[in-house]
Amino acid sequence: PDALAQAAYDEVISSAAVGVKKPDRRIFEIAVERLGVQFSETAFIDDNAANIAAAKRLGMHAIRFRESAQAVKALRKLLNG
């Protein structure tokens, strides 16, 4: 990952580096393991329906990205209960 990505996020997980990609459940497991959280404590945003379905099956809060304003609104709603 580049320096900008590292500075902006708590963790960057590269599919190429870990050898699995979405929607494989292992990439999601790697993410929660590295962050030290439970699936239910995460918010996953993606534009791919298969990736959203995989995240939901694991108990993640999943938001289907269609456009920025919609995703931000959905994330705010999630965070504000």
Secondary structure, 3 states (H helix, E strand, C coil): CCHHHHHHCCCCCCHHHHCCCCCCHHHHHHHHHHHCCCHHHCEEEECCHHHHHHHHHCCCEEEECCCHHHHHHHHHHHHCC
